[in-house]
């Protein structure tokens, strides 16, 4: 049976919403409350911090992030 996968934001929200998962991070409850407030109020939290907390909670990356080439509008970058 395959494990369910989530985006970074979805997984982060799950960890923030679960006191049991948050406890696995070893971080204080006050931090959970602070990050939950930031998340709900759409105050930016860096991707690096989210990933660090997810790893501390025992989550694993299911697939590396994929990147597209940028689309430039400037002729300087178009060949």
Secondary structure as the mmCIF struct_conf table of DSSP 4:
data_model
#
loop_
_struct_conf.conf_type_id
_struct_conf.id
_struct_conf.beg_label_comp_id
_struct_conf.beg_label_asym_id
_struct_conf.beg_label_seq_id
_struct_conf.end_label_comp_id
_struct_conf.end_label_asym_id
_struct_conf.end_label_seq_id
HELX_LH_PP_P HELX_LH_PP_P1 UNK A 2 UNK A 4
HELX_RH_AL_P HELX_RH_AL_P1 UNK A 8 UNK A 17
HELX_RH_AL_P HELX_RH_AL_P2 UNK A 19 UNK A 25
TURN_TY1_P TURN_TY1_P1 UNK A 26 UNK A 26
HELX_RH_AL_P HELX_RH_AL_P3 UNK A 29 UNK A 40
TURN_TY1_P TURN_TY1_P2 UNK A 41 UNK A 42
HELX_RH_AL_P HELX_RH_AL_P4 UNK A 47 UNK A 56
TURN_TY1_P TURN_TY1_P3 UNK A 57 UNK A 58
BEND BEND1 UNK A 62 UNK A 63
HELX_LH_PP_P HELX_LH_PP_P2 UNK A 68 UNK A 70
BEND BEND2 UNK A 74 UNK A 74
TURN_TY1_P TURN_TY1_P4 UNK A 75 UNK A 77
#
